[in-house]
Amino acid sequence: MEKREAIVQGAVTRLRPVLLTAMTTILGTLPMALSHTSGSEWRNPLAISLLGGLTATTLLTLFIIPIIYSLFEKASFKKPKTAV
């Protein structure tokens, strides 16, 4: 299997589990982030930072890391030309 094809297939395979786990946590903390009840001034910053972090790391996991992997893999594993 070619390297690019393996990267794409791995990203497609991991898409559903990563999205499901991230979305359940994001949707679960959404009420805490939007709450205006007493004591919410302590919980809102935690929920907002959690939402931002999960969103950013989900995008990194699904899109940016495979792209960076393919770029570094191309750069670091080139075969040197041998003189014959």
C-alpha positions as CSV (number, residue, x, y, z in Angstrom):
1,M,0.0,0.0,0.0
2,E,1.3,3.5,-0.8
3,K,2.1,5.8,2.0
4,R,-0.5,8.5,1.0
5,E,-3.2,5.8,0.6
6,A,-2.3,4.4,4.1
7,I,-2.5,7.9,5.6
8,V,-5.9,8.6,4.0
9,Q,-7.3,5.2,5.0
10,G,-6.1,5.6,8.6
11,A,-7.7,9.0,8.8
12,V,-11.0,7.7,7.5
13,T,-10.8,4.7,9.9
14,R,-10.3,7.0,12.9
15,L,-12.8,9.7,11.8
16,R,-15.9,8.2,13.4
17,P,-14.5,7.1,16.8
18,V,-12.7,10.4,17.3
19,L,-15.7,12.5,16.3
20,L,-18.1,10.5,18.5
21,T,-16.0,10.8,21.6
22,A,-15.2,14.4,21.1
23,M,-18.8,15.3,20.2
24,T,-20.3,13.6,23.2
25,T,-17.9,15.4,25.5
26,I,-18.5,18.7,23.8
27,L,-22.3,18.4,23.8
28,G,-22.1,17.2,27.5
29,T,-20.2,20.3,28.6
30,L,-22.2,22.7,26.5
31,P,-25.0,23.2,29.2
32,M,-22.3,23.9,31.8
33,A,-20.7,26.5,29.5
34,L,-24.0,28.3,28.8
35,S,-25.4,28.1,32.3
36,H,-26.3,31.3,34.2
37,T,-27.2,29.8,37.5
38,S,-25.6,30.6,40.8
39,G,-22.1,29.3,41.0
40,S,-21.8,29.2,37.2
41,E,-19.1,31.8,37.3
42,W,-16.7,29.2,38.6
43,R,-17.8,26.5,36.1
44,N,-18.1,28.5,32.9
45,P,-14.4,29.1,32.3
46,L,-13.6,25.4,32.8
47,A,-16.3,24.4,30.4
48,I,-15.3,27.0,27.8
49,S,-11.6,26.0,27.9
50,L,-12.6,22.3,27.7
51,L,-14.8,23.0,24.6
52,G,-12.0,25.0,22.9
53,G,-9.4,22.4,23.7
54,L,-11.5,19.5,22.5
55,T,-12.4,21.3,19.3
56,A,-8.8,22.2,18.6
57,T,-7.4,18.7,19.3
58,T,-10.1,17.0,17.3
59,L,-9.2,19.1,14.3
60,L,-5.5,18.4,14.9
61,T,-6.0,14.7,15.2
62,L,-8.1,14.4,12.1
63,F,-6.5,16.8,9.7
64,I,-3.3,18.5,10.8
65,I,-1.3,15.5,12.2
66,P,-1.8,13.3,9.1
67,I,-0.7,16.2,6.9
68,I,2.4,16.9,9.1
69,Y,3.2,13.2,9.1
70,S,3.1,12.9,5.3
71,L,5.4,16.0,5.0
72,F,7.9,14.8,7.6
73,E,7.8,11.3,6.2
74,K,8.7,12.6,2.7
75,A,11.5,14.7,4.0
76,S,13.2,12.2,6.4
77,F,13.1,9.0,4.5
78,K,14.5,9.9,1.1
79,K,17.0,7.4,0.0
80,P,20.4,9.0,-0.6
81,K,21.8,8.5,-4.1
82,T,24.8,6.2,-4.2
83,A,27.7,6.6,-6.6
84,V,28.4,3.6,-8.6
